[in-house]
Amino acid sequence: MSNTNNKTSRQNIVESIIIGIALTGISYICGILFGWINNVNWLEMFAVFTSYSCTYLCITQRRINYPIGAISSAAYAYLFLQSGLISSAILNAYLVPTLVYGWIRWRKDDNTRPVTHVSWRWLPVYITLTGLGYLGATLISQQFGGAMAWTDSLILALTILAQFLLDNKKLENWIVWAVVNVLAIYTYSTIGLPLVAFQYVLFLANTVYGYIIWKRSKDHVESICIDDSNATNNRTLTTDTVC
């Protein structure tokens, strides 16, 4: 088991609910105080809450983040469609079924996939596919009269990359998410979704925390590998541990 989280899955789920409620509440309070929110959008509130909960469970490497993420993505898809953000709506609709891939890749919590680095030889492939995704999303968004097509499409392309890296537990996914969050803050605040934009401010800070926690998990696995190689009894590592 490569996850260094010592808490039970149930404890992490309860914590995610508490954190989700607290951060959603803080978001709304800030929105009201700063005049961002004139009325309550219950769909936006639900999407924000489930997204906070999902993100926390992702950091703690709990696979249940995937079904919660699917629910959150479905809510966001409808919310963005209402706001005219075509690419963001398509992105979240795309994520709903594809999150099954991540669910399979992560495996069960007691035998979860270890955190590793992106292989350099794959970088040209990632860059090329992300570029093609951006161009395609931009054309579609412009064709349907989508708002803020260039940033909205870039969010789509980079989110697909970030999610793929996350599904395969690549440490660099947090770096890509940081770029996505900066673009999202600008786009969603400009289009009139202040609560969602504020959430991405917190998500931007969270990418630092997520990177630290996942790197700690990765270093923990590597230390086990080193200790194992020096062990006199030549005990065998599990096949799921990547050294």
ROSE-4610 file (N, C-alpha, C; in Angstrom, 1 decimal, always signed):
// ROSE-4610
residu = [M/M/M/S/S/S/N/N/N/T/T/T/N/N/N/N/N/N/K/K/K/T/T/T/S/S/S/R/R/R/Q/Q/Q/N/N/N/I/I/I/V/V/V/E/E/E/S/S/S/I/I/I/I/I/I/I/I/I/G/G/G/I/I/I/A/A/A/L/L/L/T/T/T/G/G/G/I/I/I/S/S/S/Y/Y/Y/I/I/I/C/C/C/G/G/G/I/I/I/L/L/L/F/F/F/G/G/G/W/W/W/I/I/I/N/N/N/N/N/N/V/V/V/N/N/N/W/W/W/L/L/L/E/E/E/M/M/M/F/F/F/A/A/A/V/V/V/F/F/F/T/T/T/S/S/S/Y/Y/Y/S/S/S/C/C/C/T/T/T/Y/Y/Y/L/L/L/C/C/C/I/I/I/T/T/T/Q/Q/Q/R/R/R/R/R/R/I/I/I/N/N/N/Y/Y/Y/P/P/P/I/I/I/G/G/G/A/A/A/I/I/I/S/S/S/S/S/S/A/A/A/A/A/A/Y/Y/Y/A/A/A/Y/Y/Y/L/L/L/F/F/F/L/L/L/Q/Q/Q/S/S/S/G/G/G/L/L/L/I/I/I/S/S/S/S/S/S/A/A/A/I/I/I/L/L/L/N/N/N/A/A/A/Y/Y/Y/L/L/L/V/V/V/P/P/P/T/T/T/L/L/L/V/V/V/Y/Y/Y/G/G/G/W/W/W/I/I/I/R/R/R/W/W/W/R/R/R/K/K/K/D/D/D/D/D/D/N/N/N/T/T/T/R/R/R/P/P/P/V/V/V/T/T/T/H/H/H/V/V/V/S/S/S/W/W/W/R/R/R/W/W/W/L/L/L/P/P/P/V/V/V/Y/Y/Y/I/I/I/T/T/T/L/L/L/T/T/T/G/G/G/L/L/L/G/G/G/Y/Y/Y/L/L/L/G/G/G/A/A/A/T/T/T/L/L/L/I/I/I/S/S/S/Q/Q/Q/Q/Q/Q/F/F/F/G/G/G/G/G/G/A/A/A/M/M/M/A/A/A/W/W/W/T/T/T/D/D/D/S/S/S/L/L/L/I/I/I/L/L/L/A/A/A/L/L/L/T/T/T/I/I/I/L/L/L/A/A/A/Q/Q/Q/F/F/F/L/L/L/L/L/L/D/D/D/N/N/N/K/K/K/K/K/K/L/L/L/E/E/E/N/N/N/W/W/W/I/I/I/V/V/V/W/W/W/A/A/A/V/V/V/V/V/V/N/N/N/V/V/V/L/L/L/A/A/A/I/I/I/Y/Y/Y/T/T/T/Y/Y/Y/S/S/S/T/T/T/I/I/I/G/G/G/L/L/L/P/P/P/L/L/L/V/V/V/A/A/A/F/F/F/Q/Q/Q/Y/Y/Y/V/V/V/L/L/L/F/F/F/L/L/L/A/A/A/N/N/N/T/T/T/V/V/V/Y/Y/Y/G/G/G/Y/Y/Y/I/I/I/I/I/I/W/W/W/K/K/K/R/R/R/S/S/S/K/K/K/D/D/D/H/H/H/V/V/V/E/E/E/S/S/S/I/I/I/C/C/C/I/I/I/D/D/D/D/D/D/S/S/S/N/N/N/A/A/A/T/T/T/N/N/N/N/N/N/R/R/R/T/T/T/L/L/L/T/T/T/T/T/T/D/D/D/T/T/T/V/V/V/C/C/C]
num = [1/1/1/2/2/2/3/3/3/4/4/4/5/5/5/6/6/6/7/7/7/8/8/8/9/9/9/10/10/10/11/11/11/12/12/12/13/13/13/14/14/14/15/15/15/16/16/16/17/17/17/18/18/18/19/19/19/20/20/20/21/21/21/22/22/22/23/23/23/24/24/24/25/25/25/26/26/26/27/27/27/28/28/28/29/29/29/30/30/30/31/31/31/32/32/32/33/33/33/34/34/34/35/35/35/36/36/36/37/37/37/38/38/38/39/39/39/40/40/40/41/41/41/42/42/42/43/43/43/44/44/44/45/45/45/46/46/46/47/47/47/48/48/48/49/49/49/50/50/50/51/51/51/52/52/52/53/53/53/54/54/54/55/55/55/56/56/56/57/57/57/58/58/58/59/59/59/60/60/60/61/61/61/62/62/62/63/63/63/64/64/64/65/65/65/66/66/66/67/67/67/68/68/68/69/69/69/70/70/70/71/71/71/72/72/72/73/73/73/74/74/74/75/75/75/76/76/76/77/77/77/78/78/78/79/79/79/80/80/80/81/81/81/82/82/82/83/83/83/84/84/84/85/85/85/86/86/86/87/87/87/88/88/88/89/89/89/90/90/90/91/91/91/92/92/92/93/93/93/94/94/94/95/95/95/96/96/96/97/97/97/98/98/98/99/99/99/100/100/100/101/101/101/102/102/102/103/103/103/104/104/104/105/105/105/106/106/106/107/107/107/108/108/108/109/109/109/110/110/110/111/111/111/112/112/112/113/113/113/114/114/114/115/115/115/116/116/116/117/117/117/118/118/118/119/119/119/120/120/120/121/121/121/122/122/122/123/123/123/124/124/124/125/125/125/126/126/126/127/127/127/128/128/128/129/129/129/130/130/130/131/131/131/132/132/132/133/133/133/134/134/134/135/135/135/136/136/136/137/137/137/138/138/138/139/139/139/140/140/140/141/141/141/142/142/142/143/143/143/144/144/144/145/145/145/146/146/146/147/147/147/148/148/148/149/149/149/150/150/150/151/151/151/152/152/152/153/153/153/154/154/154/155/155/155/156/156/156/157/157/157/158/158/158/159/159/159/160/160/160/161/161/161/162/162/162/163/163/163/164/164/164/165/165/165/166/166/166/167/167/167/168/168/168/169/169/169/170/170/170/171/171/171/172/172/172/173/173/173/174/174/174/175/175/175/176/176/176/177/177/177/178/178/178/179/179/179/180/180/180/181/181/181/182/182/182/183/183/183/184/184/184/185/185/185/186/186/186/187/187/187/188/188/188/189/189/189/190/190/190/191/191/191/192/192/192/193/193/193/194/194/194/195/195/195/196/196/196/197/197/197/198/198/198/199/199/199/200/200/200/201/201/201/202/202/202/203/203/203/204/204/204/205/205/205/206/206/206/207/207/207/208/208/208/209/209/209/210/210/210/211/211/211/212/212/212/213/213/213/214/214/214/215/215/215/216/216/216/217/217/217/218/218/218/219/219/219/220/220/220/221/221/221/222/222/222/223/223/223/224/224/224/225/225/225/226/226/226/227/227/227/228/228/228/229/229/229/230/230/230/231/231/231/232/232/232/233/233/233/234/234/234/235/235/235/236/236/236/237/237/237/238/238/238/239/239/239/240/240/240/241/241/241/242/242/242/243/243/243]
x = [+0.8/+0.0/+0.9/+0.7/+1.6/+1.0/-0.3/-0.9/-0.5/+0.1/+0.6/-0.5/-1.8/-2.9/-3.3/-3.2/-3.5/-4.9/-5.7/-7.1/-7.9/-9.1/-10.0/-10.7/-11.2/-12.0/-13.2/-13.9/-15.0/-14.7/-13.6/-13.1/-12.8/-12.2/-11.9/-13.2/-14.1/-15.4/-16.1/-16.2/-16.8/-16.1/-14.8/-14.0/-14.2/-14.4/-14.7/-16.0/-17.0/-18.3/-18.2/-17.6/-17.4/-16.7/-15.6/-14.8/-15.6/-16.3/-17.2/-18.2/-18.9/-19.9/-19.3/-18.1/-17.5/-17.0/-16.3/-15.7/-16.8/-17.9/-19.0/-19.7/-19.8/-20.4/-19.5/-18.2/-17.2/-17.3/-17.4/-17.5/-18.7/-19.9/-21.1/-21.0/-20.5/-20.3/-19.5/-18.3/-17.5/-18.2/-19.0/-19.7/-20.7/-21.4/-22.4/-21.7/-20.6/-19.9/-19.3/-18.8/-18.2/-19.2/-20.4/-21.4/-21.4/-20.8/-20.7/-22.0/-22.7/-23.9/-25.2/-26.1/-27.4/-28.5/-28.4/-29.4/-28.7/-29.3/-28.7/-29.0/-27.9/-28.0/-27.8/-28.8/-28.7/-27.9/-28.0/-27.2/-25.7/-25.4/-24.0/-23.5/-24.3/-23.9/-23.6/-24.5/-24.3/-23.0/-22.8/-21.6/-20.4/-20.4/-19.2/-18.9/-20.0/-19.9/-19.3/-19.8/-19.3/-17.9/-17.6/-16.2/-15.2/-15.6/-14.7/-14.5/-15.6/-15.5/-14.6/-14.9/-14.1/-12.6/-12.3/-10.9/-10.2/-10.8/-10.2/-9.9/-10.9/-10.7/-9.7/-9.5/-8.4/-7.1/-6.9/-5.6/-5.3/-6.3/-6.1/-6.0/-6.1/-6.0/-7.1/-8.3/-9.5/-10.2/-10.4/-11.0/-12.4/-13.1/-14.5/-14.6/-13.5/-13.5/-14.1/-13.9/-14.4/-15.9/-16.7/-18.2/-18.7/-18.1/-18.5/-18.1/-16.9/-16.5/-17.4/-17.9/-18.8/-20.1/-20.6/-21.8/-21.6/-20.4/-20.1/-19.9/-19.3/-19.1/-20.4/-21.4/-22.7/-23.4/-23.2/-23.8/-23.2/-21.9/-21.1/-21.5/-21.6/-21.9/-23.2/-24.2/-25.5/-25.4/-24.6/-24.4/-23.7/-22.6/-21.9/-22.7/-23.5/-24.3/-25.3/-25.8/-26.7/-26.0/-24.7/-23.9/-23.3/-23.5/-22.9/-21.5/-20.9/-19.5/-19.6/-19.6/-19.8/-18.7/-17.4/-16.3/-16.3/-16.5/-16.6/-17.7/-18.8/-20.0/-19.6/-19.0/-18.6/-17.6/-16.6/-15.6/-16.2/-17.1/-17.7/-18.6/-19.3/-20.1/-19.2/-18.0/-17.0/-16.5/-16.3/-15.6/-16.5/-17.8/-18.7/-18.5/-18.5/-18.3/-16.8/-15.9/-14.5/-13.8/-14.5/-14.0/-13.9/-14.6/-14.6/-13.1/-12.4/-11.0/-10.2/-10.3/-9.6/-9.9/-11.2/-11.7/-10.9/-10.8/-10.1/-8.6/-8.0/-6.6/-6.1/-6.9/-6.5/-6.5/-7.4/-7.6/-8.1/-8.3/-8.9/-7.9/-8.4/-7.6/-6.5/-6.7/-5.7/-4.7/-4.8/-3.9/-3.7/-3.7/-3.8/-2.5/-2.7/-1.6/-0.6/+0.7/+1.6/+1.8/+2.2/+2.5/+3.8/+3.9/+5.1/+5.3/+6.4/+6.7/+6.2/+6.0/+5.7/+7.0/+6.9/+8.1/+8.4/+9.6/+10.0/+9.6/+9.7/+9.4/+8.0/+7.1/+5.7/+5.3/+6.2/+5.9/+5.5/+6.2/+5.8/+4.3/+4.0/+2.7/+1.6/+1.9/+0.9/+0.8/+1.9/+1.8/+1.0/+1.3/+0.6/-0.9/-1.3/-2.7/-3.4/-2.8/-3.4/-3.6/-2.6/-2.7/-3.9/-4.0/-5.1/-6.4/-6.5/-7.7/-8.1/-7.1/-7.4/-8.0/-7.4/-7.8/-9.3/-9.5/-10.8/-11.9/-11.6/-12.5/-12.8/-11.8/-12.0/-12.9/-12.7/-13.6/-15.0/-15.2/-16.6/-17.2/-16.5/-17.0/-17.4/-16.6/-16.9/-18.1/-18.2/-19.2/-20.6/-20.6/-21.9/-22.0/-21.2/-21.3/-21.0/-20.0/-19.6/-18.9/-19.1/-18.5/-17.0/-16.1/-14.7/-14.1/-14.2/-13.8/-12.3/-11.4/-10.0/-9.6/-10.1/-9.7/-10.6/-11.8/-12.7/-12.2/-11.7/-11.2/-9.8/-9.0/-7.8/-8.0/-9.0/-9.4/-9.8/-10.5/-10.9/-9.7/-8.8/-7.7/-6.8/-6.5/-5.5/-6.2/-7.5/-8.2/-8.1/-8.3/-8.3/-6.9/-5.9/-4.5/-4.3/-4.7/-4.5/-5.2/-6.5/-7.2/-6.6/-6.1/-5.4/-4.2/-3.4/-2.2/-2.6/-3.7/-4.2/-4.7/-5.4/-5.9/-4.8/-3.6/-2.5/-1.5/-2.0/-1.2/+0.2/+0.2/+1.5/+1.6/+2.7/+2.8/+2.6/+3.0/+2.9/+1.5/+0.5/-0.9/-1.2/-0.6/-0.9/-0.4/+0.7/+1.2/+0.3/-0.2/-1.2/-2.5/-2.9/-4.1/-4.0/-2.7/-2.5/-2.7/-2.3/-2.5/-4.0/-4.7/-6.1/-6.8/-6.4/-7.1/-7.0/-5.8/-5.6/-6.5/-6.6/-7.4/-8.9/-9.3/-10.7/-11.1/-10.2/-10.5/-10.8/-10.0/-10.3/-11.6/-11.7/-12.9/-14.2/-14.3/-15.6/-16.0/-15.0/-15.3/-15.8/-15.2/-15.6/-17.0/-17.3/-18.6/-19.8/-19.5/-20.5/-20.8/-19.8/-20.0/-18.9/-19.2/-18.2/-17.9/-19.0/-18.8/-17.8/-18.0/-17.2/-15.7/-15.6/-14.3/-13.6/-14.3/-13.7/-13.3/-14.0/-13.6/-12.3/-12.1/-10.8/-9.6/-9.9/-8.8/-8.3/-9.3/-8.9/-8.3/-8.8/-8.2/-6.7/-6.5/-5.1/-4.2/-4.6/-3.8/-3.7/-4.8/-4.8/-3.8/-3.5/-2.5/-1.2/-0.8/+0.4/+0.4/-0.7/-0.9/-1.0/-1.7/-1.8/-0.5/+0.3/+1.7/+2.5/+2.5/+3.3/+2.9/+1.6/+1.1/+1.4/+1.2/+1.5/+3.0/+3.8/+5.3/+5.8/+5.1/+5.5/+5.1/+4.0/+3.6/+4.6/+5.0/+6.0/+7.3/+7.8/+9.1/+9.0/+7.8/+7.6/+7.8/+7.2/+7.4/+8.8/+9.5/+10.9/+11.8/+11.5/+12.3/+12.1/+10.9/+10.6/+11.4/+11.5/+12.3/+13.8/+14.3/+15.7/+16.0/+15.1/+15.2/+15.2/+14.3/+14.2/+15.4/+16.0/+17.2/+18.4/+18.3/+19.4/+19.1/+17.9/+17.6/+18.3/+18.8/+19.5/+18.7/+17.4/+16.5/+16.0/+16.3/+15.9/+14.4/+13.6/+12.2/+11.7/+10.6/+10.1/+9.1/+9.2/+8.3/+7.0/+5.9/+4.7/+4.8/+4.1/+4.2/+3.7/+2.9/+2.3/+3.2/+4.4/+5.3/+6.2/+6.3/+7.1/+8.4/+9.5/+10.8/+11.5]
y = [-1.2/+0.0/+1.2/+2.1/+3.3/+4.5/+4.5/+5.6/+5.8/+6.9/+7.1/+7.6/+7.7/+8.2/+7.1/+7.4/+6.4/+6.4/+7.3/+7.3/+6.3/+5.9/+5.0/+5.8/+5.1/+5.7/+6.5/+5.9/+6.6/+7.9/+7.9/+9.2/+10.2/+9.9/+10.8/+11.3/+10.4/+10.9/+11.9/+11.6/+12.5/+13.9/+13.8/+15.1/+15.8/+15.1/+15.8/+16.5/+15.9/+16.5/+17.8/+17.7/+18.8/+19.9/+19.6/+20.6/+21.2/+20.3/+20.8/+21.8/+21.5/+22.4/+23.7/+23.6/+24.8/+25.7/+25.2/+26.0/+26.6/+25.8/+26.4/+27.5/+27.3/+28.4/+29.6/+29.4/+30.6/+31.3/+30.5/+31.1/+32.0/+31.5/+32.3/+33.5/+33.4/+34.5/+35.6/+35.2/+36.1/+36.8/+35.9/+36.4/+37.5/+37.3/+38.2/+39.5/+39.4/+40.5/+41.4/+40.8/+41.6/+41.9/+41.6/+41.9/+41.1/+39.9/+39.1/+38.4/+38.1/+37.2/+38.0/+38.0/+38.7/+37.7/+36.5/+35.4/+34.1/+33.1/+31.8/+31.0/+30.4/+29.5/+28.1/+27.4/+26.1/+25.1/+25.1/+24.3/+24.6/+25.9/+26.3/+25.9/+26.0/+25.7/+24.2/+23.3/+21.9/+21.5/+22.1/+21.8/+22.1/+23.3/+23.7/+22.8/+22.5/+21.6/+20.2/+19.6/+18.3/+18.3/+19.4/+19.6/+19.7/+20.5/+20.6/+19.2/+18.5/+17.2/+16.2/+16.2/+15.4/+15.7/+16.9/+17.4/+16.9/+17.0/+16.5/+15.0/+14.3/+12.8/+12.4/+13.3/+13.0/+13.2/+14.3/+14.5/+13.4/+12.9/+11.8/+10.4/+10.4/+9.2/+8.2/+8.7/+7.8/+7.7/+6.4/+6.2/+6.7/+6.8/+7.3/+8.7/+9.4/+10.7/+10.7/+9.5/+9.4/+9.5/+8.7/+8.8/+10.2/+10.8/+12.1/+13.1/+12.9/+13.8/+13.7/+12.5/+12.4/+13.2/+13.1/+13.9/+15.4/+15.8/+17.2/+17.7/+16.8/+17.2/+17.3/+16.5/+16.6/+17.9/+18.2/+19.5/+20.7/+20.7/+21.7/+21.8/+20.7/+20.7/+21.5/+21.3/+22.0/+23.4/+23.7/+25.1/+25.9/+25.3/+26.1/+26.2/+25.2/+25.3/+26.5/+26.7/+27.8/+29.2/+29.2/+30.4/+30.7/+29.8/+30.0/+29.5/+28.9/+28.4/+27.0/+27.0/+25.7/+24.7/+25.2/+24.2/+23.7/+24.5/+24.0/+23.0/+23.3/+22.4/+21.0/+21.1/+19.9/+19.1/+19.8/+19.2/+18.4/+19.0/+18.3/+17.2/+17.3/+16.2/+15.1/+15.4/+14.4/+13.7/+14.4/+13.8/+12.8/+13.0/+12.1/+10.6/+10.2/+8.8/+8.4/+9.3/+9.0/+8.8/+9.3/+9.1/+7.6/+6.8/+5.4/+4.9/+5.5/+5.1/+5.3/+6.5/+6.8/+5.8/+5.5/+4.6/+3.3/+2.8/+1.5/+1.6/+2.7/+2.9/+3.0/+3.7/+3.8/+2.6/+1.7/+0.4/+0.7/-0.4/-0.2/+0.5/+1.1/+2.0/+1.2/-0.1/-0.9/-1.4/-1.1/-1.6/-0.5/+0.8/+1.9/+2.0/+2.6/+2.8/+3.9/+3.6/+4.6/+5.9/+6.9/+8.2/+8.1/+8.5/+8.5/+9.8/+9.9/+11.1/+10.8/+11.9/+11.7/+11.4/+10.4/+10.1/+11.1/+11.6/+12.6/+12.3/+11.0/+10.6/+10.8/+11.0/+11.2/+12.6/+13.5/+15.0/+15.5/+15.1/+15.5/+15.1/+13.9/+13.3/+14.1/+14.4/+15.2/+16.6/+17.2/+18.6/+18.6/+17.7/+17.6/+17.4/+16.4/+16.1/+17.2/+17.9/+19.0/+20.2/+20.4/+21.5/+21.2/+20.0/+19.6/+19.7/+19.3/+19.4/+20.9/+21.8/+23.2/+23.8/+23.4/+23.9/+23.4/+22.1/+21.6/+22.2/+22.4/+23.0/+24.5/+25.2/+26.6/+26.7/+25.8/+25.8/+25.5/+24.5/+24.1/+25.3/+25.8/+26.9/+28.1/+28.5/+29.6/+29.3/+28.0/+27.6/+27.8/+27.5/+27.6/+28.9/+29.8/+31.1/+31.1/+30.3/+30.2/+31.4/+31.7/+32.9/+32.6/+33.6/+33.5/+32.2/+32.1/+30.8/+30.4/+31.4/+31.0/+30.5/+31.2/+30.7/+29.4/+29.5/+28.3/+27.1/+27.2/+26.0/+25.6/+26.5/+26.1/+25.4/+25.8/+25.1/+23.7/+23.5/+22.2/+21.3/+21.8/+21.0/+20.6/+21.6/+21.4/+20.5/+20.6/+19.8/+18.4/+18.1/+16.7/+16.1/+16.9/+16.5/+16.3/+17.2/+17.2/+15.9/+15.7/+14.6/+13.3/+13.2/+11.9/+11.7/+12.7/+12.6/+12.2/+12.8/+12.4/+11.0/+10.6/+9.2/+8.2/+8.6/+7.7/+8.0/+8.9/+9.3/+9.8/+10.7/+11.4/+12.7/+12.9/+14.0/+15.4/+15.4/+16.7/+17.1/+16.3/+16.7/+18.0/+18.2/+19.3/+20.6/+20.5/+21.7/+22.1/+21.1/+21.4/+22.0/+21.4/+22.0/+23.4/+23.8/+25.2/+26.1/+25.7/+26.6/+26.6/+25.5/+25.5/+26.4/+26.4/+27.2/+28.7/+29.1/+30.5/+30.9/+30.1/+30.4/+30.4/+29.5/+29.4/+30.6/+31.1/+32.3/+33.4/+33.7/+34.8/+34.6/+33.4/+33.1/+33.2/+32.5/+32.4/+33.7/+34.4/+35.7/+36.7/+36.6/+37.5/+37.2/+35.9/+35.5/+35.6/+35.9/+36.1/+34.9/+34.1/+32.9/+33.1/+34.1/+34.5/+33.4/+32.6/+31.5/+30.5/+30.1/+29.2/+29.7/+31.0/+31.6/+31.6/+32.0/+32.0/+30.6/+29.6/+28.2/+27.9/+28.4/+28.1/+28.8/+29.9/+30.6/+29.6/+29.0/+28.0/+26.8/+26.4/+25.2/+25.5/+26.8/+27.1/+26.9/+27.4/+27.1/+25.7/+24.9/+23.5/+22.7/+23.2/+22.5/+22.4/+23.4/+23.4/+22.3/+22.3/+21.3/+19.9/+19.7/+18.4/+17.9/+18.8/+18.4/+17.9/+18.6/+18.3/+16.9/+16.7/+15.4/+14.3/+14.4/+13.3/+13.1/+14.1/+14.0/+13.2/+13.5/+12.8/+11.3/+11.0/+9.7/+9.0/+9.7/+9.1/+8.9/+9.8/+9.7/+8.5/+8.3/+7.2/+5.9/+5.7/+4.5/+4.3/+5.3/+5.2/+4.8/+5.3/+4.9/+3.4/+2.9/+1.5/+0.7/+1.2/+0.5/+0.4/+1.5/+1.6/+0.7/+0.7/-0.1/-1.6/-1.9/-3.3/-3.7/-2.9/-3.3/-3.5/-2.9/-3.1/-4.1/-4.7/-5.7/-7.0/-7.6/-8.8/-10.0/-9.9/-11.1/-11.2/-10.2/-10.2/-10.4/-9.7/-9.8/-9.3/-9.7/-9.3/-8.2/-7.2/-6.1/-6.5/-5.8/-6.1/-5.7/-6.3/-5.9/-4.5/-4.0/-2.7/-1.5/-1.8/-0.8/-0.4/+0.9/+1.3/+2.0/+1.5/+2.0/+2.8]
z = [+0.0/+0.0/+0.0/-1.0/-1.1/-0.6/-0.1/+0.5/+1.9/+2.3/+3.7/+4.6/+4.1/+4.9/+5.9/+7.2/+8.3/+8.7/+8.2/+8.6/+7.8/+8.3/+7.6/+6.5/+5.5/+4.4/+4.9/+5.9/+6.5/+7.1/+7.9/+8.5/+7.4/+6.4/+5.3/+4.6/+4.5/+3.8/+4.7/+6.0/+7.0/+6.9/+6.9/+6.9/+5.6/+4.5/+3.2/+3.2/+3.8/+3.9/+4.8/+5.9/+6.8/+6.1/+5.4/+4.7/+3.5/+2.8/+1.7/+2.2/+3.3/+3.8/+4.3/+5.0/+5.6/+4.5/+3.5/+2.4/+1.5/+1.3/+0.5/+1.3/+2.6/+3.4/+3.4/+3.5/+3.5/+2.2/+1.1/-0.2/-0.4/+0.1/+0.0/+0.9/+2.1/+3.0/+2.4/+1.8/+1.1/-0.1/-0.8/-2.0/-1.6/-0.5/+0.0/+0.5/+1.3/+1.8/+0.8/-0.3/-1.4/-2.5/-2.3/-3.3/-4.6/-4.5/-5.7/-6.0/-4.9/-5.0/-4.6/-5.5/-5.2/-4.8/-5.3/-4.9/-4.9/-4.2/-4.1/-5.3/-5.9/-7.0/-6.5/-6.2/-5.5/-6.4/-7.7/-8.5/-8.4/-8.4/-8.2/-6.8/-5.8/-4.4/-4.3/-4.9/-4.9/-5.7/-6.8/-7.6/-6.8/-6.2/-5.4/-4.2/-3.5/-2.4/-2.7/-3.8/-4.1/-4.7/-5.3/-5.9/-4.7/-3.7/-2.5/-1.9/-1.7/-1.1/-1.9/-3.2/-4.1/-4.1/-4.1/-4.1/-2.8/-1.7/-0.4/-0.5/-1.0/-1.1/-2.1/-3.1/-4.0/-3.4/-2.6/-1.9/-1.0/-0.3/+0.7/+0.0/-1.4/-2.2/-1.8/-1.7/-1.6/-2.9/-3.3/-4.7/-4.8/-3.7/-3.7/-4.3/-4.4/-5.0/-6.4/-7.1/-8.5/-8.6/-7.9/-8.1/-7.6/-6.6/-6.1/-7.2/-7.8/-8.9/-10.1/-10.4/-11.5/-11.3/-10.0/-9.7/-9.8/-9.3/-9.4/-10.8/-11.6/-13.0/-13.8/-13.5/-14.1/-13.7/-12.4/-12.0/-12.7/-12.8/-13.4/-14.9/-15.6/-17.0/-17.3/-16.5/-16.6/-16.3/-15.2/-14.8/-15.8/-16.4/-17.4/-18.7/-19.0/-20.2/-20.1/-18.9/-18.6/-18.7/-18.5/-18.5/-19.9/-20.8/-22.2/-22.3/-21.3/-21.4/-22.0/-23.3/-24.1/-23.8/-23.9/-23.7/-22.3/-21.3/-19.9/-19.7/-20.4/-20.3/-20.9/-22.1/-22.8/-22.0/-21.4/-20.6/-19.4/-18.7/-17.5/-17.9/-19.0/-19.5/-19.9/-20.5/-20.9/-19.7/-18.6/-17.4/-16.7/-16.8/-16.1/-16.4/-17.7/-17.9/-17.9/-18.2/-18.3/-16.9/-15.9/-14.5/-14.1/-14.9/-14.7/-14.9/-15.8/-16.1/-14.9/-14.2/-13.0/-11.9/-11.8/-10.7/-10.9/-12.1/-12.3/-12.1/-12.6/-12.5/-11.0/-10.2/-8.8/-8.0/-8.3/-7.6/-6.2/-5.4/-4.0/-3.1/-2.1/-1.2/-0.5/-0.2/+0.4/-0.5/-1.8/-2.8/-3.9/-3.4/-4.4/-5.2/-6.4/-7.3/-6.6/-6.7/-6.1/-6.9/-6.3/-7.0/-7.7/-9.0/-9.7/-10.5/-11.2/-12.0/-13.5/-14.2/-15.7/-16.4/-17.3/-18.1/-19.1/-19.3/-20.2/-21.6/-22.0/-23.4/-23.8/-22.8/-23.1/-23.2/-22.9/-22.9/-24.3/-25.4/-26.7/-27.1/-26.6/-26.9/-26.1/-24.9/-24.1/-24.6/-25.0/-25.6/-26.9/-27.8/-29.1/-28.9/-28.1/-27.9/-27.2/-26.3/-25.6/-26.6/-27.4/-28.5/-29.4/-29.9/-30.8/-30.1/-28.8/-28.0/-27.9/-27.7/-27.6/-28.9/-30.0/-31.3/-31.6/-31.3/-31.6/-30.7/-29.4/-28.5/-28.9/-29.3/-29.7/-30.9/-31.9/-33.1/-32.8/-31.9/-31.5/-30.7/-29.8/-29.0/-29.8/-30.8/-31.7/-32.6/-33.0/-33.9/-33.2/-31.9/-31.2/-30.4/-30.7/-30.0/-28.6/-28.2/-26.8/-26.3/-25.0/-24.4/-24.0/-24.2/-23.8/-24.3/-25.6/-26.2/-26.0/-26.0/-25.9/-24.6/-23.5/-22.2/-21.8/-22.2/-21.9/-22.6/-23.8/-24.5/-23.9/-23.5/-22.8/-21.5/-20.8/-19.6/-19.9/-21.0/-21.4/-21.7/-22.6/-23.0/-21.8/-21.0/-19.9/-18.8/-18.6/-17.6/-18.0/-19.3/-19.7/-19.5/-19.7/-19.4/-18.0/-17.2/-15.7/-15.1/-15.6/-15.1/-15.5/-16.7/-17.1/-16.2/-16.0/-15.1/-13.7/-13.2/-11.9/-11.8/-12.9/-13.0/-12.9/-13.4/-13.4/-12.2/-11.3/-10.1/-10.5/-11.4/-11.7/-10.9/-10.3/-9.3/-10.1/-11.3/-12.1/-12.4/-12.1/-12.3/-11.6/-10.4/-9.6/-10.2/-11.0/-11.7/-12.8/-13.5/-14.6/-14.0/-12.9/-12.3/-11.8/-11.4/-11.0/-12.2/-13.4/-14.5/-14.9/-14.8/-15.0/-14.1/-12.8/-11.8/-12.1/-12.5/-12.8/-14.0/-15.0/-16.1/-15.7/-14.8/-14.4/-13.5/-12.7/-11.9/-12.8/-13.8/-14.7/-15.5/-16.0/-16.9/-16.1/-15.0/-14.3/-13.6/-13.1/-12.5/-13.6/-14.8/-15.8/-16.4/-16.4/-17.0/-16.0/-14.7/-13.8/-12.9/-12.6/-11.7/-10.6/-9.7/-8.7/-7.6/-7.3/-6.3/-6.9/-8.1/-8.8/-8.9/-9.3/-9.4/-8.0/-7.0/-5.6/-5.2/-5.6/-5.4/-6.0/-7.2/-7.9/-7.3/-6.6/-5.8/-4.7/-4.0/-3.0/-3.6/-4.8/-5.5/-5.9/-6.3/-6.6/-5.4/-4.3/-3.1/-2.8/-3.1/-2.8/-3.6/-4.8/-5.7/-5.0/-4.2/-3.5/-2.4/-1.7/-0.6/-1.2/-2.3/-2.9/-3.4/-4.0/-4.5/-3.3/-2.2/-1.0/-0.5/-0.3/+0.2/-0.7/-2.0/-2.9/-3.0/-3.0/-3.0/-1.8/-0.6/+0.6/+0.4/-0.2/-0.4/-1.3/-2.4/-3.3/-2.6/-1.8/-1.1/-0.1/+0.4/+1.4/+0.7/-0.5/-1.3/-1.7/-2.1/-2.5/-1.3/-0.1/+1.0/+1.4/+1.1/+1.3/+0.4/-0.9/-1.9/-1.5/-1.0/-0.6/+0.6/+1.6/+2.7/+2.3/+1.4/+0.9/+0.2/-0.6/-1.3/-0.4/+0.8/+1.8/+2.8/+2.7/+3.7/+3.6/+4.6/+4.6/+4.3/+4.6/+4.4/+3.0/+2.1/+0.7/+0.6/+1.4/+1.3/+0.0/-0.5/-1.8/-1.7/-2.6/-2.6/-3.3/-3.0/-3.7/-5.1/-6.1/-7.5/-7.8/-6.8/-7.0/-6.6/-6.0/-5.6/-6.7/-7.1/-8.2/-7.5/-7.8/-7.3/-8.3]
